[in-house]
Structure formats: structure tokens, C-alpha cells
Amino acid sequence: MSMTQPTTTTPGRRFQLPNLSTLGPLIALLIACLFFTFQSDRFLTLGTFSLILQQASFVGVIAIAQTLIVLTAGIDLSCGMIMALSSMVIGKLAVEQGVPVPLAILAGFAVGAFVGWANGLLITKWKLPPFIVTLGMYSIVFAAVKIYSKATSVPMPADGLTFLAQRFTVFGTPFTYGSLLMVALFVLTWLFLNYTAPGRHIYALGNNPEAVRLSGINTSRLLLSVYTFAGMLYGVAALLLLERIGGASPEAGTTENLESITAVVIGGTSLFGGRGNVLGTLVGVLIVGVFRSGLTFMGLDSVYQNLITGILIILAVATDQFSRRKA
């Protein structure tokens, strides 16, 4: 049985130079930073980098979950709304009903995991396409958020659930603990994918699910676990969202699905599954953040951010197609 290995170096293999799909996003990030540095002398500072990390924190955590799902040749369009529902559950329980904060957070995680599990169940048991299942779940959860919140925001008290907004200083520049949490989750996920058997199985599932099944691995259970774990990560993203906007909003989560997919694709993960690197997704998140901040420093309208993002997505997918055909 032959199954394609991911592009990262694995134990027992000799070191190899990364290929274009791995180096490409990093080169694009460096070029973007260089370009905006020439456009504005205020851009290349630790303060700007801290702001980019803070703004991208909750989308970055969603992008981690999206990477895991895309590696299995799936997709999740409901991710942003699951995050919004989890944040609303946490906010309402902790602020309006007086539930202890740790229990409210666990409830938010549980809600996210449950909706992710429901997505996975429909995909594995009913054999429905992930695109259709998660698109339908987007609408269901969107309605649930509106009904549960009564279309009303829940502001967080200053000493409440915004502990991840607290700062620590690096070379005189403040960074939030939320940004540190996002980076830590990226590193832990990379270690999981590359140095554990379940992580290798996820890559193999995206490459050749029938071969994985014949090797004795329960593919349905593995896929169900991926979607459930992704739902829990959306709960973590909900915490970072509360830190970022200072409350739970029924209007949140409407665009994070596209933003997370953008980061995954730009980061070099193949939409066909089985190929990619979660650290590349981190680079993709930073690329999107750099372009947004850089264009803001240049005084350009946000419509140009959407234009550039769309071009980057098309180029990333075209590069992936080219490398697949060449292989």
C-alpha cells in the first residue's frame, strides 16, 4: 500500500529542503513585509506585529481547525457561526446567569464540540458532502445564535472573561496572552500532526481513505473525531473573540469561514486533502494580517484588502493544482 506523505520532515527521514508549496507562503510574507516597509516607516515595528497577532488571534485558531478538516479533504463553512454560538453561551452563562467563569467556558467548549460532532456524524453516517452539511449547519447555527441571544449583545465586565487580553512585554512592546495562546496552539497542532500516529492518519485519510480503511483504521471514527475536535477549537476561538471585541455579539462569525479558508489555502494546504502544513496556515494568517495592516497604513479603502485577498487565493489554488499535476 502506498500513501503520499506530507511535505514536512518526519522522524527517521533525512532532512530535505522544503518544496515550493512550503516555502512559497513564507516568501510571500517576506515580500509583503518588505513592500509595506518601503510604503510606510511605521509598518516594520514590534508594535505593528503585536497588533497583527492580536487581530488575527481568533481567526488563527479557527484556521487551525479548518486545516485539520481540509487535510481530510473536507471543509467547514459553519466554523464562524459555531464560534459565535459558543461565545454567546459563555457570555450569557457567566454574565447574565452568574455561572462560575470556568464552568461557563467549559459549556462553551461543549457546545462547539457538540455542533462539530453533529457535522461529523452527518458526513460519516449519512455520507453527505462536507460542503453541503456545513453550509446547512451555518444557517442552523446562525438562527440559533439569533434566537438564543434575542439579537442582543452581551458586554463583558472589565474583570470578567477578558483575561486573555492581559498583556506581557517583549522588548518594551506589549503582547496579549491571547496572541501567545494562538501561536502555542499552532505549534502543538504541528507536533500532533507530525509526531503522533493519529496525526499521520489524518494526512493518510486525505490522500487515500480506502487504503486507510483497508489498513484497519476506522476512518469514520477518525473523521468524526476531527470534526468534534475542530468544534472544540471553535470554542477556544470564542474566548479570543470575547477578548478581542469585549463581549458576545449576535453579529459575529459571519465572515470567519472565508477568512479561515483563505489562510489555509494561502498557507499551502491542498483543498484536495492530504497535503499541507499547519505552520503554513500560520504564515497564511500573518499574510492576510500584514496586507490588512499595510493597506491601512497606506490609507487605502478596505475594498482593496478584499481584492488582494481574492488574488492571493486564486494564485495559491493555481500553485497547488500545478504542483499536483507535476507530481
C-alpha positions as CSV (number, residue, x, y, z in Angstrom):
1,M,0.0,0.0,0.0
2,S,1.4,3.4,-0.9
3,M,0.2,6.6,0.7
4,T,1.7,10.1,0.0
5,Q,3.5,11.6,2.9
6,P,3.0,15.3,3.8
7,T,5.6,17.9,2.9
8,T,7.1,18.2,6.4
9,T,10.1,16.3,7.6
10,T,9.3,13.2,9.7
11,P,11.2,11.1,12.2
12,G,13.6,8.7,10.6
13,R,13.8,10.6,7.3
14,R,16.8,12.6,6.2
15,F,16.5,16.3,6.1
16,Q,15.2,17.7,2.8
17,L,14.7,21.2,1.7
18,P,11.1,22.4,1.8
19,N,9.3,22.4,-1.5
20,L,7.7,25.4,-3.2
21,S,4.3,24.8,-1.5
22,T,6.0,25.2,1.9
23,L,8.5,28.0,1.0
24,G,6.0,29.9,-1.2
25,P,3.9,31.4,1.7
26,L,6.9,32.4,3.7
27,I,8.5,34.1,0.7
28,A,5.2,35.9,0.0
29,L,5.1,37.0,3.7
30,L,8.6,38.4,3.5
31,I,7.9,40.2,0.2
32,A,4.7,41.7,1.6
33,C,6.6,42.9,4.7
34,L,9.3,44.4,2.6
35,F,6.9,46.2,0.3
36,F,4.9,47.8,3.1
37,T,8.1,48.8,4.9
38,F,9.0,50.9,1.9
39,Q,5.5,52.4,1.8
40,S,5.4,53.4,5.5
41,D,8.2,53.8,8.0
42,R,5.6,53.0,10.8
43,F,5.0,49.5,9.5
44,L,8.0,47.4,10.4
45,T,7.8,47.7,14.2
46,L,7.1,45.2,17.0
47,G,4.0,47.2,17.8
48,T,2.6,46.5,14.4
49,F,3.4,42.8,14.6
50,S,1.7,42.7,18.0
51,L,-1.4,44.3,16.6
52,I,-1.5,41.9,13.7
53,L,-1.3,38.9,16.0
54,Q,-4.0,40.3,18.3
55,Q,-6.3,41.0,15.4
56,A,-5.7,37.6,13.9
57,S,-5.9,35.5,17.1
58,F,-9.4,34.1,16.9
59,V,-9.3,33.6,13.1
60,G,-6.0,31.9,13.6
61,V,-7.4,29.3,16.0
62,I,-10.4,28.7,13.6
63,A,-7.8,28.3,10.8
64,I,-6.1,25.5,12.8
65,A,-9.3,23.6,13.0
66,Q,-10.0,24.3,9.3
67,T,-6.6,22.9,8.4
68,L,-7.3,19.6,10.1
69,I,-10.6,19.3,8.3
70,V,-9.1,20.3,4.9
71,L,-6.3,17.8,5.3
72,T,-9.1,15.1,5.4
73,A,-10.3,16.5,2.0
74,G,-13.3,18.2,3.8
75,I,-14.3,21.8,4.5
76,D,-16.2,23.6,7.3
77,L,-18.4,26.6,6.4
78,S,-20.1,26.7,9.8
79,C,-16.9,27.4,11.8
80,G,-17.5,31.1,12.3
81,M,-21.1,30.7,13.5
82,I,-20.1,27.8,15.9
83,M,-17.6,30.3,17.4
84,A,-20.3,32.9,17.7
85,L,-22.7,30.5,19.4
86,S,-20.0,29.3,21.8
87,S,-19.1,32.9,22.7
88,M,-22.8,33.7,23.3
89,V,-23.2,30.7,25.6
90,I,-20.1,31.6,27.6
91,G,-21.2,35.3,27.8
92,K,-24.8,34.7,28.8
93,L,-23.9,32.0,31.4
94,A,-21.1,34.0,33.0
95,V,-22.6,37.5,32.9
96,E,-26.4,37.1,32.9
97,Q,-26.8,33.9,34.9
98,G,-23.9,34.1,37.3
99,V,-22.4,30.8,36.4
100,P,-18.7,30.5,37.5
101,V,-16.4,31.5,34.7
102,P,-14.6,28.1,34.4
103,L,-18.0,26.3,34.1
104,A,-19.2,28.8,31.5
105,I,-16.1,28.3,29.4
106,L,-16.5,24.5,29.6
107,A,-20.1,24.9,28.5
108,G,-19.0,27.0,25.5
109,F,-16.4,24.4,24.6
110,A,-19.0,21.6,24.9
111,V,-21.5,23.4,22.6
112,G,-18.8,23.9,20.0
113,A,-17.7,20.3,20.2
114,F,-21.3,19.1,20.0
115,V,-22.0,21.0,16.8
116,G,-18.8,19.8,15.3
117,W,-19.8,16.3,16.3
118,A,-23.1,16.8,14.6
119,N,-21.3,17.9,11.4
120,G,-19.1,14.8,11.5
121,L,-22.0,12.5,12.2
122,L,-23.9,13.7,9.1
123,I,-20.8,13.3,7.0
124,T,-19.7,9.9,8.2
125,K,-23.0,8.2,8.8
126,W,-25.2,9.7,6.1
127,K,-22.3,10.1,3.7
128,L,-23.3,13.7,2.9
129,P,-20.8,16.1,1.3
130,P,-19.0,18.3,3.9
131,F,-19.7,21.4,1.8
132,I,-23.5,20.8,2.0
133,V,-23.5,19.7,5.6
134,T,-21.6,22.6,6.9
135,L,-23.4,25.1,4.7
136,G,-26.7,23.9,6.1
137,M,-25.2,24.0,9.7
138,Y,-24.1,27.6,9.1
139,S,-27.8,28.6,8.6
140,I,-29.0,26.5,11.5
141,V,-26.4,27.9,14.0
142,F,-26.9,31.4,12.7
143,A,-30.6,31.1,13.6
144,A,-29.8,29.5,16.9
145,V,-27.5,32.5,17.8
146,K,-30.2,35.0,16.9
147,I,-32.9,33.1,18.9
148,Y,-30.7,32.5,22.0
149,S,-29.3,36.0,22.1
150,K,-32.6,37.7,21.2
151,A,-30.4,39.7,18.8
152,T,-28.8,41.4,21.8
153,S,-25.1,41.7,22.6
154,V,-23.7,40.7,26.0
155,P,-20.9,43.1,27.1
156,M,-18.1,41.7,29.2
157,P,-17.2,43.4,32.5
158,A,-13.7,44.7,32.7
159,D,-12.6,42.0,35.2
160,G,-14.6,39.2,33.5
161,L,-13.8,37.0,30.6
162,T,-11.2,39.3,29.0
163,F,-8.2,37.7,30.9
164,L,-6.7,36.8,27.6
165,A,-6.5,40.5,26.8
166,Q,-4.0,41.0,29.5
167,R,-0.5,41.9,28.3
168,F,3.1,41.0,28.8
169,T,6.1,43.0,27.4
170,V,8.7,41.8,25.0
171,F,11.5,44.4,24.2
172,G,9.2,47.1,25.5
173,T,6.3,46.1,23.3
174,P,3.0,44.7,24.8
175,F,1.7,41.4,23.5
176,T,-1.6,39.8,24.7
177,Y,-1.8,36.3,26.2
178,G,-4.5,35.6,23.5
179,S,-1.8,36.0,20.8
180,L,0.5,33.7,22.7
181,L,-2.2,31.1,23.1
182,M,-2.8,31.2,19.3
183,V,0.8,30.6,18.5
184,A,1.1,27.9,21.1
185,L,-1.9,26.0,19.6
186,F,-0.3,26.2,16.1
187,V,3.0,24.7,17.5
188,L,1.1,21.9,19.4
189,T,-1.0,21.1,16.4
190,W,2.1,20.8,14.2
191,L,3.7,18.4,16.7
192,F,0.5,16.4,16.8
193,L,0.3,16.1,13.0
194,N,3.9,15.2,12.5
195,Y,4.8,13.1,15.6
196,T,1.8,11.1,16.5
197,A,0.0,8.2,14.8
198,P,-3.4,9.9,14.7
199,G,-1.8,12.9,13.1
200,R,-0.3,10.8,10.4
201,H,-3.6,9.0,9.9
202,I,-5.2,12.4,9.2
203,Y,-2.8,13.0,6.3
204,A,-3.3,9.5,5.0
205,L,-7.1,9.9,5.2
206,G,-6.9,12.9,2.9
207,N,-4.7,11.1,0.5
208,N,-6.4,7.7,0.2
209,P,-9.3,6.9,2.5
210,E,-9.9,3.5,1.1
211,A,-6.3,2.5,1.7
212,V,-6.6,3.8,5.2
213,R,-9.7,1.7,5.8
214,L,-8.1,-1.4,4.4
215,S,-5.2,-0.9,6.8
216,G,-7.5,-1.4,9.7
217,I,-8.1,2.2,10.7
218,N,-11.7,3.2,11.5
219,T,-12.0,6.1,9.0
220,S,-15.5,7.1,10.2
221,R,-14.3,7.4,13.8
222,L,-11.2,9.3,12.8
223,L,-13.2,11.8,10.7
224,L,-15.8,12.2,13.4
225,S,-13.0,12.9,15.9
226,V,-11.5,15.6,13.6
227,Y,-14.8,17.5,13.3
228,T,-15.6,17.2,17.0
229,F,-12.1,18.5,18.0
230,A,-12.5,21.3,15.4
231,G,-15.7,22.3,17.2
232,M,-13.9,22.5,20.5
233,L,-11.3,24.7,18.9
234,Y,-14.0,27.0,17.8
235,G,-14.9,27.3,21.5
236,V,-11.3,28.4,22.1
237,A,-11.7,30.9,19.3
238,A,-14.9,32.2,21.1
239,L,-12.8,33.1,24.1
240,L,-10.4,35.0,22.0
241,L,-13.3,36.7,20.3
242,L,-14.6,37.8,23.7
243,E,-11.2,39.2,24.4
244,R,-11.0,41.0,21.1
245,I,-14.4,42.7,20.9
246,G,-15.1,42.9,24.6
247,G,-18.4,41.0,24.5
248,A,-20.6,38.4,22.8
249,S,-22.2,39.7,19.7
250,P,-25.0,38.0,17.6
251,E,-23.4,39.6,14.5
252,A,-20.1,37.8,15.0
253,G,-18.9,34.8,12.9
254,T,-20.4,35.7,9.5
255,T,-17.1,36.0,7.6
256,E,-14.6,33.9,9.6
257,N,-15.3,30.8,7.5
258,L,-14.0,32.5,4.4
259,E,-11.1,34.1,6.3
260,S,-10.0,30.8,7.8
261,I,-10.2,29.1,4.4
262,T,-8.2,31.9,2.9
263,A,-5.4,31.4,5.5
264,V,-5.4,27.7,4.9
265,V,-5.2,27.9,1.2
266,I,-2.6,30.7,1.1
267,G,-0.6,28.7,3.7
268,G,-0.1,25.9,1.2
269,T,-2.6,23.3,2.3
270,S,-4.3,21.5,-0.6
271,L,-8.1,21.7,-0.8
272,F,-7.9,18.1,-2.2
273,G,-6.6,16.8,1.2
274,G,-3.5,15.0,2.4
275,R,-1.0,17.8,1.8
276,G,-0.2,20.8,3.9
277,N,1.4,22.2,7.0
278,V,-0.4,23.9,9.8
279,L,2.6,26.2,10.3
280,G,2.0,27.3,6.7
281,T,-1.5,28.2,7.8
282,L,0.0,30.4,10.5
283,V,2.0,32.1,7.7
284,G,-1.2,32.5,5.8
285,V,-2.9,34.1,8.7
286,L,0.0,36.5,9.0
287,I,0.0,37.3,5.3
288,V,-3.7,38.3,5.5
289,G,-3.0,40.4,8.6
290,V,0.1,42.1,7.0
291,F,-1.9,43.1,3.9
292,R,-4.7,44.5,6.0
293,S,-2.4,46.5,8.2
294,G,-0.2,47.6,5.4
295,L,-3.0,48.8,3.2
296,T,-4.4,50.6,6.2
297,F,-1.1,52.4,6.7
298,M,-1.2,53.4,3.1
299,G,-4.7,54.9,3.6
300,L,-6.4,52.6,1.1
301,D,-10.0,51.5,1.4
302,S,-10.9,48.1,2.7
303,V,-12.2,47.0,-0.7
304,Y,-8.6,46.7,-1.8
305,Q,-7.9,44.3,1.0
306,N,-10.7,42.0,-0.4
307,L,-9.2,42.4,-3.9
308,I,-5.7,41.4,-2.8
309,T,-7.1,38.5,-0.7
310,G,-9.0,37.2,-3.7
311,I,-6.0,37.3,-5.9
312,L,-3.9,35.5,-3.3
313,I,-6.4,32.7,-3.0
314,I,-6.6,32.2,-6.8
315,L,-2.8,32.1,-7.0
316,A,-2.5,29.7,-4.1
317,V,-5.0,27.3,-5.6
318,A,-3.4,27.6,-9.0
319,T,0.0,26.8,-7.5
320,D,-1.5,23.7,-5.7
321,Q,-3.0,22.5,-9.0
322,F,0.3,22.9,-10.8
323,S,2.2,21.0,-8.2
324,R,-0.3,18.2,-8.2
325,R,-0.2,17.8,-12.0
326,K,3.6,18.0,-11.9
327,A,3.7,15.3,-9.2
